[in-house]
Amino acid sequence: ELLERGRSVLVADDVNPSASSRVAAGLINPIVPKGVRKTWMCDTIFPALPVWYAKWEKQLNARFYEPMNLLQIHPDERTAREWEKRCQENEYAPYLSVGEHALPAEINAPFGYSIVHGGGRLNVQAFLDSAKQYLQQHGCIENNKIDYSQIAIKANSIELNDMSFGAIVFCEGIQALHNPWFNYLHFHPTGGDILTVKAHDFQPEENAIWKRKQWLVPDGKGNYLLGSNFHKGSLQEEPNPADAEQLLSDTHTWFKGKLELIEHRRGVRPTVEGRRPYLGKSRENIPAYIFNGLGSKGSSLVTILSPMMADYLFHGAPLHPEVDIRRFEQEGN
């Protein structure tokens, strides 16, 4: 986004394979199951989301976004009625419909299912890799973990390794816990496991995301990504086999086919206060900025927040008040 605006950029990538973005499944879903409601900024994000990714697929000469329906399997009659009622509301018509067709034999859905439209999956790994290649072609990325002590922040510039910059933007995930300029923000580490599994003999007619509490997402290579869980307060990056066993066991309450574990990965999410990302400028009024906390909705939120942040940096355009970190100053925190 910054390069598109004609700016000179240097990206420092510490190449952390356990970074939450590297582990993320890239699930894109316009509906929050709890309360069956639209996700934040839904009507702004989702109509434009396919266009944004199509632009970058063309520019990066890669494929990484696949639209697909999400089939929400109901665990009980009360939940089924709640979803069916929402399906009848006009404002939800672009996103929801009642599932009426028979499901594959492997799916146990005695209370039925609903169909969520307008979502899909971002292959986050492919997106990051193609973006990195693009940045390498422009000579503006280096594999380097920067020590905070190397950064000299002045009133109107940033000095780093004998180079001078107009601003520095920290996109560090959970490592922001240690950032001396933004450690006043609330970050709550939350570990999560994602499995790659082979679903033997499961050949549904529709390429879709299957979800009850857990979800199965086609990975584009013939397997599925299975997730996810939450380990509040955990910074552990090493997977625990017991967590994989629990995820598989829980999934088998509604998926009756054979699932073979191929890979088990774990990342740490930078869960944030109020479930809204952190964008903005340091309260010390120096050219240090943060772009963080997009969370499990990051694959959809980035489509509006990345352009918003670029416009804020170089055109003075306002940030949405619910993501601007000045909201904490206004609350007296």
Secondary structure by P-SEA (a helix, b strand, c coil): ccccccccbbbbbccccccccccccccccccccccccccccccccccaaaaaaaaaaaaaccccbbbbbbbbbbccaaaaaaaaaaaaccccccccccccccccccccccccbbbbccbbbbaaaaaaaaaaaaaaaaccccccccccccccccccccccccccccccccccccccccccccccbbbbbbbbbbbbccccccccccccccccccccccccccbbbbbbbbbcccccccccaaaaaaaaaaaacccccbbbbcbbbbbbbbcccccccccccccccccbbbbcccccccccccccaaaaaaaaacccccccccccccccccccc
